[in-house]
Amino acid sequence: MGLTALVIGATGVVGRELVDQLSQLADIDKVTAVTRRPIEYGSDKIINCVVEFDRLEQYSSAFKVDITFSCLGTTLKQAGSIERQRQVDVDYQYRAAKLARTNGVNHYLLVSSSGANPTSKSNYLKMKGELEAKVAELGFTRASIIQPSLLLGERQDFRLGERLGSKLLPLICRLPVLSKYRPITGKQVAAKMCLIALQQVASADNDDDPKLRYYRLDELFS
């Protein structure tokens, strides 16, 4: 019998790619895509679970899977305020992580950000750092924290800053000292997350593997 997976933030740059790539893996039998609105998928492996994130605990049964991927996130512009952004980027994700832990999920993979730090002066990086710390404290059998830089890919909303960054950063980051900040596509991140998940399954009985591991930008390209 194959593995079951759940993707939170299934309509984002990484999440959308992740759902598609997971559905194509022979080792995966079922992918639950958690979204706020109904989405039609072209694979029988994919189940769309439409939720109200304010009532996430009501959907606890959906989290009875082997692997959970958390790709949820928003921007200050989308959210409208720091408080609302924090609700999405920290509170909703932490509640999802707790549901995964309660339901015995073996491996939790979280998309965070380069520079995430709970003491950062940047609200965005501070929120990402706080979430990382909260997830680490839950004590998953395996937890993988992915720290990409600027994510490239098709988005449902227009983001001028990211559009400009996607043009300028690849040029700027040719300098060796800045290479660790170079952009990465959602497709690349999703592919690496699939690989990490399958590798962890293969080495599940290896006690030498760290229970918590961070994957920084250079590792995501490899």
C-alpha positions as CSV (number, residue, x, y, z in Angstrom):
1,M,0.0,0.0,0.0
2,G,1.3,3.4,-0.9
3,L,1.6,6.6,1.1
4,T,-1.0,9.3,1.7
5,A,-0.1,13.0,1.6
6,L,-1.8,16.3,2.5
7,V,-0.9,19.7,1.1
8,I,-1.9,22.9,2.8
9,G,-1.7,26.0,0.6
10,A,-2.4,23.9,-2.4
11,T,-3.1,26.8,-4.7
12,G,0.2,28.7,-4.2
13,V,3.4,28.8,-6.2
14,V,4.8,25.8,-4.4
15,G,1.6,24.0,-3.3
16,R,0.2,23.9,-6.8
17,E,3.3,22.3,-8.2
18,L,3.5,20.0,-5.2
19,V,0.0,18.5,-5.6
20,D,0.7,17.8,-9.3
21,Q,4.1,16.2,-8.7
22,L,2.9,14.1,-5.8
23,S,0.0,12.8,-7.8
24,Q,2.5,11.5,-10.4
25,L,4.6,9.5,-7.9
26,A,4.1,5.8,-7.8
27,D,4.8,5.7,-4.0
28,I,1.8,8.1,-3.3
29,D,-1.7,6.6,-3.4
30,K,-3.7,9.7,-2.3
31,V,-3.1,13.5,-2.2
32,T,-5.4,15.7,-0.1
33,A,-5.3,19.3,-1.4
34,V,-6.6,21.6,1.3
35,T,-8.1,24.8,-0.2
36,R,-10.5,27.6,0.7
37,R,-12.4,27.2,-2.6
38,P,-13.3,24.2,-4.6
39,I,-10.6,23.2,-7.2
40,E,-11.0,20.6,-9.9
41,Y,-8.0,18.3,-10.5
42,G,-7.2,16.0,-13.3
43,S,-6.0,13.0,-11.3
44,D,-8.1,10.4,-9.4
45,K,-5.4,10.4,-6.7
46,I,-6.2,14.0,-5.7
47,I,-9.0,14.8,-3.2
48,N,-9.9,18.4,-2.7
49,C,-10.7,19.2,0.9
50,V,-12.4,22.7,1.1
51,V,-12.0,24.2,4.6
52,E,-12.7,27.3,6.6
53,F,-9.4,28.0,8.2
54,D,-11.0,29.7,11.2
55,R,-12.6,26.3,11.9
56,L,-9.8,24.1,10.9
57,E,-10.2,21.7,13.8
58,Q,-13.5,20.6,12.3
59,Y,-11.5,19.0,9.5
60,S,-9.2,17.0,11.7
61,S,-10.0,13.7,9.9
62,A,-8.4,15.0,6.7
63,F,-5.1,15.1,8.5
64,K,-4.9,11.3,9.0
65,V,-2.2,10.9,6.4
66,D,1.5,9.8,6.3
67,I,3.0,13.1,5.2
68,T,1.9,16.7,5.5
69,F,3.3,19.5,3.4
70,S,2.6,23.1,4.6
71,C,2.9,25.7,1.9
72,L,0.4,28.3,3.1
73,G,1.3,31.9,3.1
74,T,0.1,35.4,2.2
75,T,1.4,38.9,1.8
76,L,0.8,42.1,3.7
77,K,-1.0,43.5,0.7
78,Q,-3.3,40.5,0.4
79,A,-4.0,40.3,4.1
80,G,-4.6,44.0,4.6
81,S,-2.9,44.2,8.0
82,I,0.0,42.7,9.9
83,E,-2.5,41.1,12.3
84,R,-4.3,39.3,9.5
85,Q,-1.0,38.3,7.8
86,R,0.1,36.8,11.1
87,Q,-3.2,34.9,11.4
88,V,-2.5,33.2,8.0
89,D,1.3,32.8,8.2
90,V,1.5,31.7,11.9
91,D,-1.8,30.9,13.5
92,Y,-3.4,28.9,10.7
93,Q,-0.2,27.0,10.0
94,Y,0.5,26.2,13.6
95,R,-3.1,24.9,14.1
96,A,-2.6,22.7,11.0
97,A,0.7,21.4,12.3
98,K,-0.9,20.5,15.7
99,L,-3.7,18.6,13.8
100,A,-1.1,16.7,11.9
101,R,0.8,15.9,15.1
102,T,-2.4,14.8,16.9
103,N,-3.3,12.5,14.0
104,G,0.2,10.8,14.0
105,V,1.7,12.3,10.8
106,N,5.1,10.8,10.5
107,H,6.8,13.6,8.5
108,Y,5.9,17.3,8.4
109,L,7.4,19.5,5.7
110,L,7.1,23.3,6.1
111,V,7.9,25.9,3.5
112,S,9.5,28.9,5.4
113,S,11.9,31.5,4.1
114,S,15.6,32.3,3.9
115,G,16.4,34.6,6.8
116,A,13.6,33.4,9.0
117,N,14.3,34.5,12.6
118,P,11.9,35.0,15.5
119,T,13.9,38.1,16.6
120,S,14.1,39.7,13.1
121,K,13.1,43.3,12.7
122,S,11.3,42.3,9.5
123,N,7.7,41.3,10.4
124,Y,7.7,38.7,7.6
125,L,10.9,37.0,8.7
126,K,9.9,37.2,12.3
127,M,6.6,35.4,11.6
128,K,8.4,32.7,9.6
129,G,10.9,32.3,12.4
130,E,8.2,32.0,15.1
131,L,6.4,29.4,13.1
132,E,9.6,27.4,12.6
133,A,10.1,27.4,16.4
134,K,6.5,26.3,17.1
135,V,6.7,23.5,14.6
136,A,10.0,22.3,16.1
137,E,8.5,22.1,19.5
138,L,5.7,19.8,18.4
139,G,8.1,16.8,18.3
140,F,7.3,15.2,14.9
141,T,9.0,11.9,14.2
142,R,10.5,13.8,11.2
143,A,10.2,17.6,10.4
144,S,11.8,19.3,7.4
145,I,11.9,23.0,7.2
146,I,12.4,24.4,3.7
147,Q,14.0,27.9,3.4
148,P,13.8,29.2,-0.2
149,S,14.5,32.8,-1.2
150,L,12.3,34.6,-3.7
151,L,9.9,32.1,-5.3
152,L,9.3,32.3,-9.0
153,G,6.2,31.0,-10.8
154,E,2.7,31.9,-11.9
155,R,0.6,33.5,-9.2
156,Q,-3.1,34.3,-8.9
157,D,-2.3,37.8,-7.8
158,F,0.0,40.4,-9.3
159,R,3.0,41.3,-7.0
160,L,5.0,44.2,-8.4
161,G,7.9,43.8,-6.0
162,E,8.3,40.1,-6.7
163,R,7.9,40.7,-10.5
164,L,10.8,43.2,-10.4
165,G,12.8,41.0,-8.1
166,S,12.4,38.1,-10.5
167,K,14.1,40.2,-13.2
168,L,16.8,41.8,-11.1
169,L,17.9,39.2,-8.6
170,P,19.1,36.6,-11.1
171,L,21.5,39.2,-12.4
172,I,22.6,40.6,-9.1
173,C,23.1,37.1,-7.6
174,R,25.7,36.2,-10.2
175,L,28.1,37.8,-7.7
176,P,29.4,34.9,-5.5
177,V,28.7,36.7,-2.2
178,L,25.0,37.0,-3.1
179,S,24.5,33.6,-4.7
180,K,22.7,32.3,-1.6
181,Y,19.9,34.8,-2.3
182,R,19.2,33.8,-5.9
183,P,15.5,33.1,-6.8
184,I,14.1,29.6,-7.1
185,T,11.0,28.3,-8.9
186,G,8.1,26.8,-7.1
187,K,8.6,23.8,-9.3
188,Q,12.1,23.3,-8.1
189,V,11.1,23.6,-4.4
190,A,8.2,21.1,-4.9
191,A,10.5,18.6,-6.6
192,K,13.0,18.8,-3.7
193,M,10.2,18.4,-1.1
194,C,9.0,15.3,-2.9
195,L,12.6,13.9,-2.9
196,I,13.0,14.7,0.8
197,A,9.8,13.0,1.7
198,L,10.6,9.8,-0.2
199,Q,14.1,9.7,1.2
200,Q,12.8,10.0,4.7
201,V,10.5,7.1,4.1
202,A,13.4,5.0,2.8
203,S,15.5,5.8,5.9
204,A,12.7,5.7,8.5
205,D,14.5,3.1,10.6
206,N,17.8,5.0,10.6
207,D,18.1,6.5,14.1
208,D,21.1,8.5,13.0
209,D,18.9,10.8,10.8
210,P,18.0,14.1,12.5
211,K,14.3,14.4,13.5
212,L,14.4,18.1,12.6
213,R,16.3,19.3,9.6
214,Y,16.6,22.7,7.8
215,Y,17.1,22.8,4.0
216,R,18.6,26.1,3.0
217,L,18.7,27.6,-0.5
218,D,21.8,25.9,-1.8
219,E,20.4,22.4,-0.8
220,L,17.2,23.1,-2.7
221,F,18.9,23.4,-6.0
222,S,20.8,20.1,-5.6
